[in-house]
Amino acid sequence: MKRLFSLLLPAALLCALALPAAADVAYLPRDNFIETHWADCSYENRWYYTNGTEGYVLAYKSPESDEATPLPNGGKYYISNVYKGKWGVLEYDKDTLENSMVNGSVSGWVKMSEMVADYDNESFMADHRKELVYEHTALESATLELEEDQSVYLYKYPGSGEVRLEVQSDWFREASDLFSALFTDPAGRSWGYCSYHYGFRDFWICLDDPHNGALPPDENCVTIVTRGAAPAPSGTPEPTEAPAPSEAPLPSPTAAAGKTVELTPAADEQTLKQAAKDNRGSGPYIAAGAGGVAVVAAAVLIAALRKKKN
């Protein structure tokens, strides 16, 4: 059994390192709390902006801890899992406080009420639910005419101007019932939505121009979003010299073109330092561990093998 464990453990770790490249693999951050509470977590898999009323969002060591680090407003973070619908887990560089999922990054838990979702396909489909066509006959008649040995471009959503993946036309050779929704943009172009194909999820193809990877952003496809500050978290210390509450556009090159996201402005450096001092708790953060990323299956396998070994 010892020999079996020694062989399987490296294999499991290698799989954990490779799997996040696939679009249909659930990502599990390096975090002690989620390892013991993952049954109460739901997979979120979305990007969010920090948007606390005090100019920052507190990232706690766990939902049950008082130890926290303030993250300035306007930062964009990947939230993989949400605990009991209220707490999201993210990872960041302990020096820059920016999103990071590499060795040495720190995990933290934030209140979802203080986060603003990035405009993505889920947002697009919610905004245009009345314009989406799900009728079976229409889906069956939707055709994707491709030229051989040509690139096909998979977009984030119609009008996003953002290509998620470039594939070759033979990638669709055996495709059947490919589309689950259709959309016609303001320019009259038809789009097909695919929820899953060959390990890749949630993408759109322009049926009228599938080989065009430079379709421009279309602001008419995207709702102009203005979101105010989230409710003030209970127990948050009074900030020092916090900026006056107002709305300011977020300068982010990663924000979807054609839309505006307005967030509460970030606190100044003195406010952040004071927040860190008041919320540091009994000790500093500890980096979440060495190694690459992990997935639920690998974590469960390793835990089971260790238990068997002991």
C-alpha positions in Angstrom: 0.0 0.0 0.0 2.9 2.3 0.8 4.3 1.7 -2.7 0.8 2.3 -4.3 0.5 5.6 -2.4 4.0 6.8 -3.5 3.0 6.2 -7.1 -0.5 7.6 -7.0 0.3 10.8 -5.1 2.7 12.3 -7.7 0.2 11.3 -10.4 -2.7 13.1 -8.6 -0.6 16.2 -8.1 0.4 16.3 -11.8 -3.2 16.0 -12.7 -4.1 18.8 -10.4 -1.5 21.0 -12.0 -2.7 20.2 -15.6 -6.4 20.2 -15.2 -7.1 24.0 -14.7 -6.2 24.4 -18.4 -9.4 22.6 -19.3 -12.5 24.8 -19.2 -14.7 22.2 -17.5 -12.6 21.5 -14.4 -13.7 22.8 -11.0 -10.9 24.8 -9.4 -10.2 24.3 -5.7 -7.9 27.0 -4.1 -5.2 26.2 -1.6 -7.2 27.0 1.5 -7.6 25.1 4.8 -11.2 26.2 5.4 -12.5 25.1 2.0 -10.9 21.7 2.4 -13.0 21.0 5.5 -16.1 22.8 4.4 -16.3 22.2 0.6 -19.6 20.3 1.0 -21.1 23.6 2.0 -19.6 25.5 -0.9 -20.9 26.0 -4.4 -18.8 26.5 -7.5 -18.9 30.1 -8.6 -16.3 30.4 -11.3 -16.7 34.1 -12.0 -14.6 37.3 -11.8 -15.6 40.1 -9.4 -14.5 43.6 -8.5 -14.0 44.7 -4.9 -16.5 47.4 -3.9 -16.7 48.1 -0.2 -18.3 51.1 1.2 -15.2 52.2 3.1 -13.0 52.1 0.0 -11.8 48.5 0.6 -13.0 45.0 1.1 -11.8 42.9 4.0 -10.4 39.5 3.0 -10.6 37.2 6.0 -8.5 34.2 6.7 -11.7 32.3 6.9 -15.4 33.1 7.4 -14.9 32.2 11.1 -11.8 34.3 11.6 -11.3 37.9 12.7 -7.9 38.1 10.9 -8.3 40.1 7.7 -6.4 42.1 5.1 -8.0 45.1 3.3 -8.1 44.9 -0.5 -8.5 48.2 -2.3 -11.7 48.8 -4.3 -11.6 48.3 -8.0 -9.4 45.2 -7.9 -10.5 42.3 -10.1 -10.4 38.8 -8.5 -11.4 35.3 -9.5 -13.9 33.8 -7.0 -13.9 30.1 -7.5 -16.2 29.0 -4.7 -18.9 30.5 -2.4 -19.6 29.3 1.1 -23.2 29.2 2.1 -24.1 31.8 -0.5 -22.4 34.6 1.5 -18.6 34.2 1.5 -16.4 34.0 -1.6 -12.9 32.7 -1.6 -10.2 34.4 -3.7 -6.4 34.4 -3.9 -4.0 37.3 -4.1 -0.4 38.3 -4.1 0.5 39.2 -0.5 2.8 42.0 -1.6 0.8 43.7 -4.4 -2.7 42.5 -3.1 -3.6 41.8 -6.8 -5.3 38.6 -8.0 -2.9 35.7 -8.1 -3.3 31.9 -8.2 0.4 30.9 -8.2 2.7 29.4 -5.6 3.0 31.8 -2.7 -0.4 33.5 -3.2 -2.7 34.0 -0.2 -6.3 32.9 0.1 -8.9 35.1 1.6 -12.7 35.1 2.2 -14.8 38.2 1.3 -18.4 39.0 1.7 -20.2 38.6 -1.6 -22.4 41.6 -0.7 -19.2 43.8 -1.2 -18.3 42.3 -4.6 -19.5 43.3 -8.1 -19.6 40.7 -10.8 -17.7 41.4 -14.0 -19.9 41.6 -17.1 -19.7 38.1 -18.6 -21.8 35.6 -20.5 -24.0 35.0 -17.5 -24.7 38.7 -17.3 -25.3 39.0 -21.0 -27.9 36.1 -21.0 -29.6 37.6 -18.0 -29.9 41.0 -19.7 -31.1 39.5 -23.0 -33.2 36.6 -21.8 -36.3 37.9 -23.7 -34.3 38.1 -26.9 -32.7 34.6 -26.7 -34.3 31.9 -28.9 -34.6 28.5 -27.4 -37.2 27.1 -29.7 -36.2 23.6 -30.8 -37.1 24.0 -34.5 -35.0 27.2 -34.7 -32.0 25.5 -33.1 -32.2 22.6 -35.4 -32.3 24.9 -38.5 -29.3 26.9 -37.3 -26.4 26.1 -39.5 -22.7 26.6 -39.1 -21.1 26.7 -42.5 -17.3 26.5 -42.2 -14.5 26.6 -44.7 -11.9 23.8 -44.4 -8.7 24.5 -42.6 -9.8 27.9 -41.4 -9.8 29.4 -37.9 -13.2 29.7 -36.1 -13.5 32.2 -33.3 -15.4 31.6 -30.1 -16.6 34.8 -28.4 -17.3 35.6 -24.8 -20.7 36.8 -25.8 -22.2 38.7 -28.8 -20.9 42.2 -29.0 -18.2 41.6 -26.5 -15.4 42.0 -29.0 -13.5 39.4 -26.9 -12.4 36.1 -28.4 -12.1 33.4 -25.8 -10.6 30.7 -28.1 -9.5 30.2 -31.7 -10.0 26.7 -33.1 -9.8 25.0 -36.4 -12.9 24.3 -38.4 -12.5 20.5 -38.0 -13.0 21.0 -34.3 -16.8 21.0 -35.2 -16.5 17.9 -37.5 -18.7 15.7 -35.3 -20.8 18.5 -33.7 -24.5 17.7 -33.4 -27.1 19.7 -31.5 -24.3 22.2 -31.0 -26.4 25.3 -30.0 -28.7 25.7 -27.1 -29.7 29.3 -27.7 -29.7 31.8 -30.6 -29.4 35.6 -30.6 -29.6 38.3 -33.3 -27.5 41.4 -32.6 -28.5 45.0 -33.5 -26.4 44.7 -36.7 -28.6 41.7 -37.8 -25.9 39.1 -37.3 -27.0 35.7 -36.0 -25.1 34.1 -33.1 -25.2 30.6 -31.7 -24.6 29.8 -28.0 -22.9 26.6 -27.0 -22.8 25.5 -23.4 -20.3 22.7 -23.9 -18.1 21.2 -26.7 -15.0 19.2 -26.3 -14.2 20.4 -22.8 -14.9 24.1 -23.5 -17.9 25.9 -22.0 -20.1 28.9 -22.5 -19.1 30.4 -25.9 -20.8 32.1 -28.8 -20.1 31.8 -32.5 -21.2 34.4 -35.1 -23.1 32.1 -37.6 -22.9 34.7 -40.3 -19.1 35.4 -39.9 -17.5 32.5 -38.0 -14.0 33.1 -39.4 -13.9 36.7 -38.3 -11.8 37.1 -35.2 -12.1 40.9 -35.2 -15.8 41.6 -34.7 -15.9 45.0 -32.9 -17.5 45.6 -29.5 -21.1 46.6 -29.8 -22.3 48.8 -26.9 -25.9 48.2 -28.1 -25.5 44.5 -26.9 -24.4 45.4 -23.4 -26.3 47.1 -20.7 -24.6 50.2 -19.2 -24.2 49.1 -15.6 -23.9 51.5 -12.7 -23.7 49.9 -9.3 -23.6 51.8 -6.0 -21.7 50.8 -2.9 -22.7 47.6 -1.0 -24.1 47.9 2.5 -21.5 48.7 5.2 -20.3 45.5 6.8 -21.0 45.1 10.5 -18.0 45.5 12.8 -15.9 47.4 10.3 -13.8 50.0 12.1 -14.2 53.7 11.4 -11.8 54.6 8.6 -9.2 57.3 8.8 -9.5 60.1 6.2 -11.6 58.0 3.9 -12.5 59.7 0.6 -15.9 61.3 0.3 -18.5 58.8 -1.1 -19.0 59.3 -4.8 -19.0 57.3 -7.9 -16.0 57.1 -10.2 -15.5 55.0 -13.4 -13.2 52.1 -13.0 -10.2 52.3 -15.3 -9.7 48.7 -16.2 -8.3 47.4 -19.5 -9.9 44.0 -18.7 -13.4 45.5 -18.4 -15.7 44.6 -21.3 -15.7 47.2 -24.0 -19.0 49.0 -24.6 -20.0 49.1 -20.9 -19.4 51.2 -17.9 -18.9 49.8 -14.4 -18.9 52.5 -11.7 -17.7 51.5 -8.2 -17.1 53.2 -4.9 -13.6 54.8 -5.0 -10.7 53.1 -3.3 -9.5 54.3 0.1 -6.3 56.1 0.3 -3.1 54.5 1.6 -3.5 55.8 5.1 -7.0 54.3 5.4 -5.8 51.0 4.1 -2.9 50.9 6.6 -5.3 51.7 9.5 -7.7 49.0 8.3 -4.8 46.5 8.2 -3.8 47.5 11.7 -7.3 47.2 13.1 -8.1 43.9 11.4 -4.8 42.1 11.5 -5.9 39.8 14.3 -3.5 37.7 16.4 -1.0 37.0 13.6 0.0 37.6 10.0 -1.4 35.7 7.0 0.3 32.5 6.1 0.8 31.7 2.4 -1.5 28.9 1.4 1.2 26.4 0.6 3.6 25.3 -2.1 2.9 23.4 -5.3 0.4 24.1 -8.1 -3.3 24.4 -8.0 -5.6 21.6 -6.9 -9.0 20.3 -7.8 -11.6 18.6 -5.7 -11.0 15.1 -7.2 -7.3 15.2 -6.5 -7.8 16.6 -3.0 -10.3 13.8 -2.2 -8.0 11.2 -3.7 -5.0 12.3 -1.7 -6.9 12.5 1.5 -8.3 9.1 1.0 -5.0 7.5 0.3 -3.4 9.2 3.3 -6.2 7.9 5.5 -5.7 4.4 4.1 -2.0 4.6 4.6 -2.4 5.5 8.3 
